[in-house]
Amino acid sequence: MSDIERPIIRPRRLRTTPAMREMVAETTLRPSQLVLPLFVREGLDNSTAPRPIESMPGVVQHSRDSLRKAVAEAAEAGIRGVMVFGIPERKDALGSGAVDPDGILNVAIGDVVAEVGDAVVVMSDLCLDEFTDHGHCGVLTADGRVDNDATLAAYAEMAVAQAAAGVDLVGPSGMMDGQVAVVRAALDAAGYADTGILAYGAKYASAFFGPFREAVDSSLQGDRRTYQQDPRNALEGVREAVLDVEQGADIVMVKPALAYLDVLRQVRDTVDVPVAAYNVSGEYAMVEAAAANGWIDREPAILETLTAIRRAGADIILTYWAVEAAGLVR
């Protein structure tokens, strides 16, 4: 090759050493950006907990005692957020366990707050699906449809119960129209103006939720396509997120993450509040299964996955790898 033919611009100069690559990296991944979802099951004791979730290797259903240990470990790892899901022993058509101050989710919130205090942002799932015997996210009409407005009343009561338990952020995830406005009004009226809302702004009717249903012992009959969003629609997801911000959401979330990175980017470019993304159970399980079969290198795949979600615009990532990933990025 002659001198004239040699390239003048050589982007590879910025890839020559680990130090160089680190210095010019465009995307950062820090433990404080990660949130650990946790499942607590009523009725488990120290002899039976934690209980493994078969479709999510490494993820468990906790007892109240093991949950406290898990959040302490997360705090020690530098994780600054946990999202708590409750699994009751008994369910009914109205999901009444969700509003019971002595229900598993509300007492678990109190446990977590007592364990970690202000060191970790305590978040809670605000939805009826874990508590209803039909598995839907709301109250049903006589003909089996989800009644949007009757469900809003239940969400308002649930939000106040969680705030009374000490939660920092409630996470309305049922995709009912107007849910953020109703929850915000209920919290303010009850004196919980400082309790924030992490709204599931764009939540799609996804095949990637499958393992999660094992994790929460879902009783779902049918599907959720009349309230969760159509995977074919991106603008709809952005519109929902904007509506949530207008109604008072402090943070909006896109769920799932990997199949909706385009939506995540559009939401990040549109709203002026922090944006979260949920690296959901199916995304987690795919990597774990492929790694277990020797088809991919597990730890680099974890970091590449989470970095992609950050690069697409997520300020916060909910991921079952949170504690492990915190160690890897250090």
C-alpha positions in Angstrom: 0.0 0.0 0.0 1.4 3.4 -1.0 1.6 6.4 1.4 -1.3 8.0 -0.4 -3.5 5.0 0.1 -2.9 4.8 3.9 -5.8 5.9 6.0 -5.4 9.2 7.7 -8.4 8.8 10.1 -7.9 5.8 12.3 -10.7 5.3 14.8 -8.9 2.2 16.1 -6.5 4.5 17.9 -9.2 4.9 20.5 -9.4 1.2 21.0 -5.8 0.3 21.5 -5.7 -0.4 25.3 -8.2 -1.0 28.1 -7.4 2.3 29.6 -8.1 4.1 26.3 -11.4 2.3 25.8 -12.4 3.1 29.3 -11.5 6.8 29.0 -13.6 7.3 25.8 -16.6 5.0 26.7 -19.8 6.8 25.8 -22.1 4.7 28.1 -21.6 4.1 31.8 -23.1 1.3 33.9 -23.0 1.9 37.7 -24.5 -0.1 40.6 -26.5 2.9 41.6 -28.4 2.8 38.3 -29.6 -0.8 39.0 -32.8 -1.9 40.8 -33.3 -5.4 42.1 -36.8 -6.9 41.9 -37.5 -9.2 44.8 -40.4 -11.7 45.5 -41.6 -12.3 49.0 -44.0 -15.2 49.6 -46.4 -15.5 52.5 -46.1 -18.6 54.5 -42.5 -19.4 53.8 -40.3 -19.9 56.9 -36.6 -20.3 57.4 -36.8 -24.0 56.8 -38.3 -23.6 53.3 -36.9 -20.2 52.2 -35.7 -19.0 49.9 -37.5 -21.1 47.4 -35.9 -21.4 43.9 -37.9 -20.3 40.8 -37.2 -23.0 38.2 -37.6 -20.9 35.1 -35.3 -18.1 36.5 -32.1 -19.8 37.7 -30.6 -17.9 40.6 -33.9 -16.0 41.4 -36.0 -17.1 44.4 -39.2 -16.5 46.4 -38.2 -15.1 49.8 -39.5 -15.4 53.2 -39.7 -12.1 55.2 -36.4 -13.1 56.9 -34.5 -14.0 53.8 -35.9 -10.8 52.1 -34.3 -8.7 54.8 -30.9 -10.4 54.2 -31.3 -9.9 50.4 -31.9 -6.2 50.6 -29.0 -5.8 53.0 -26.8 -7.6 50.5 -28.1 -5.4 47.7 -27.3 -2.2 49.7 -23.8 -3.5 50.5 -23.3 -4.1 46.7 -24.1 -0.5 46.0 -27.6 -1.1 44.6 -29.8 1.9 45.3 -33.2 0.5 44.6 -35.3 -2.6 45.2 -38.8 -3.4 43.8 -40.9 -5.7 46.0 -43.5 -8.1 44.8 -45.8 -9.9 47.2 -47.3 -13.4 46.9 -50.2 -14.1 49.2 -51.4 -17.5 50.5 -55.0 -16.6 49.7 -56.5 -14.8 46.7 -59.9 -13.6 45.9 -61.8 -11.9 43.0 -61.1 -8.4 44.3 -57.5 -8.9 45.3 -58.3 -7.7 48.8 -54.9 -8.8 50.2 -53.3 -6.0 48.3 -54.9 -3.3 50.6 -54.7 -5.2 53.8 -52.1 -3.4 56.1 -51.2 -6.9 57.4 -51.0 -8.4 53.9 -47.6 -9.8 52.7 -46.6 -7.0 50.4 -47.3 -4.2 52.9 -45.6 -5.9 55.9 -42.6 -6.8 53.6 -42.3 -3.1 52.6 -42.1 -2.3 56.3 -39.4 -5.0 56.8 -37.3 -3.6 53.9 -37.6 0.0 55.1 -36.6 -1.1 58.6 -33.6 -3.0 57.2 -32.1 -0.5 54.8 -33.6 2.9 55.8 -32.6 5.7 53.4 -29.7 3.7 51.9 -31.9 2.1 49.3 -35.0 3.5 47.5 -37.8 1.1 48.3 -40.3 0.5 45.5 -43.4 -1.7 45.4 -45.5 -3.1 42.7 -48.9 -1.5 42.7 -51.2 -4.0 40.9 -53.8 -6.6 41.7 -52.6 -9.5 39.6 -50.7 -11.3 42.3 -53.7 -11.0 44.6 -56.6 -11.9 42.4 -57.8 -15.5 41.9 -58.4 -14.7 38.2 -54.9 -13.3 37.8 -55.9 -10.1 36.0 -54.6 -6.6 37.0 -58.0 -5.3 37.9 -61.5 -5.9 39.1 -63.7 -7.8 36.7 -67.2 -7.0 35.5 -69.9 -9.7 35.5 -69.0 -10.7 32.0 -65.3 -11.0 32.8 -63.9 -7.8 31.4 -61.5 -5.7 33.4 -63.4 -2.7 34.8 -61.0 0.3 34.4 -62.7 2.7 36.8 -63.5 0.2 39.6 -59.9 -0.9 39.4 -58.7 2.7 39.9 -60.5 2.9 43.2 -58.6 -0.2 44.3 -55.3 1.2 43.1 -55.9 4.4 45.2 -56.5 2.3 48.3 -53.5 0.1 47.6 -51.2 3.1 47.1 -52.2 4.6 50.5 -51.6 1.2 52.2 -48.1 1.0 50.6 -47.3 4.6 51.5 -48.4 3.9 55.1 -46.0 1.0 55.1 -43.1 3.3 54.3 -42.5 2.8 50.6 -40.6 5.5 48.7 -42.0 4.9 45.2 -45.2 3.1 44.2 -45.2 1.4 40.9 -48.6 1.3 39.2 -48.2 -1.4 36.6 -51.7 -2.4 35.6 -52.0 -0.1 32.6 -55.4 1.3 33.5 -56.4 4.6 32.0 -55.9 7.4 34.5 -54.1 5.3 37.1 -51.3 7.8 37.8 -53.7 10.7 38.3 -55.9 8.7 40.7 -52.9 7.3 42.7 -51.3 10.8 42.9 -54.6 12.3 44.2 -55.0 9.5 46.8 -51.5 9.8 48.1 -51.8 13.6 48.4 -55.2 13.5 50.1 -53.8 11.0 52.6 -50.8 13.1 53.5 -48.2 11.3 51.5 -47.2 14.0 49.1 -43.5 12.9 49.3 -44.3 9.4 48.2 -43.3 9.2 44.5 -44.7 7.3 41.5 -42.7 5.1 39.2 -45.3 4.6 36.4 -45.2 1.7 34.0 -45.7 4.0 31.1 -45.2 1.7 28.2 -45.9 -1.9 29.2 -46.5 -4.3 26.4 -48.5 -7.6 26.2 -45.3 -9.6 25.9 -44.3 -13.2 25.6 -41.2 -12.4 27.7 -43.2 -12.2 30.9 -43.6 -16.0 31.0 -41.1 -16.9 33.8 -42.4 -14.0 36.0 -45.8 -15.8 36.2 -44.1 -18.7 37.8 -42.3 -16.3 40.2 -45.6 -14.8 41.4 -47.7 -18.0 41.2 -50.0 -16.3 38.7 -53.6 -17.4 38.4 -54.1 -15.7 35.0 -57.0 -16.9 32.9 -56.8 -15.6 29.4 -54.5 -12.7 28.5 -54.0 -9.0 29.2 -54.2 -7.6 25.6 -57.2 -5.3 26.4 -55.0 -3.2 28.8 -51.3 -4.0 28.1 -50.1 -2.5 24.9 -49.9 -4.0 21.4 -46.2 -5.0 20.6 -46.7 -3.6 17.1 -47.1 0.0 18.4 -44.3 2.4 19.3 -46.1 5.8 19.2 -48.7 4.4 21.6 -46.0 3.6 24.1 -44.6 7.1 23.9 -48.2 8.6 24.3 -48.8 6.5 27.4 -45.6 7.7 29.0 -46.4 11.3 28.2 -49.8 10.9 29.7 -48.3 9.5 32.9 -45.9 12.5 33.2 -48.8 14.9 32.7 -50.7 13.1 35.5 -47.8 13.4 38.0 -45.4 10.4 37.4 -42.0 11.1 38.8 -40.4 8.3 36.8 -41.7 6.4 33.8 -40.8 2.9 32.8 -40.7 0.9 29.6 -41.3 -2.9 30.0 -39.9 -5.2 28.6 -36.6 -3.6 27.7 -34.7 -5.5 25.0 -37.6 -6.0 22.5 -38.5 -2.3 22.9 -35.3 -0.4 22.8 -36.7 1.8 20.1 -39.6 2.7 22.3 -37.2 3.3 25.2 -35.2 5.8 23.1 -38.3 7.6 21.9 -39.6 7.9 25.5 -36.2 9.2 26.7 -36.1 11.8 24.0 -39.7 13.0 24.7 -40.1 13.2 28.5 -38.3 15.3 31.0 -38.3 12.9 34.0 -36.0 9.9 34.6 -36.8 6.9 32.5 -36.5 3.3 33.8 -36.5 0.0 31.8 -37.4 -3.5 33.1 -35.0 -6.2 32.0 -37.8 -8.8 32.4 -37.9 -12.4 33.3 -37.9 -13.9 29.8 -34.9 -11.8 28.8 -33.1 -13.0 31.9 -34.0 -16.6 31.4 -32.8 -16.6 27.7 -29.3 -15.6 28.7 -29.2 -18.0 31.6 -30.4 -20.9 29.5 -28.0 -20.2 26.7 -25.1 -19.8 29.1 -26.0 -23.0 30.9 -25.8 -24.8 27.5 -22.4 -23.3 26.7 -23.7 -21.3 23.8 -22.7 -17.8 25.1 -20.3 -16.4 27.6 -22.5 -15.5 30.5 -20.9 -12.5 32.2 -20.0 -10.5 29.1 -23.6 -11.2 27.9 -25.0 -9.8 31.1 -23.0 -6.7 30.8 -23.7 -6.2 27.1 -27.4 -6.6 27.8 -27.5 -4.0 30.5 -25.2 -1.6 28.6 -27.5 -1.8 25.6 -30.5 -0.8 27.8 -28.5 2.1 29.2 -27.3 3.1 25.7 -30.9 3.2 24.5 -31.7 5.8 27.1 -32.6 4.1 30.4 -31.5 6.1 33.5 -32.5 3.2 35.7 -32.6 -0.5 35.0 -34.6 -3.1 36.9 -32.8 -6.4 36.5 -32.5 -9.7 38.4 -28.8 -9.5 37.8 -28.5 -6.2 39.8 -26.2 -7.5 42.6 -24.1 -9.6 40.3 -23.8 -6.9 37.7 -22.8 -4.4 40.4 -19.8 -6.6 41.2 -18.9 -7.0 37.5 -18.8 -3.3 36.8 -16.6 -2.7 39.7 
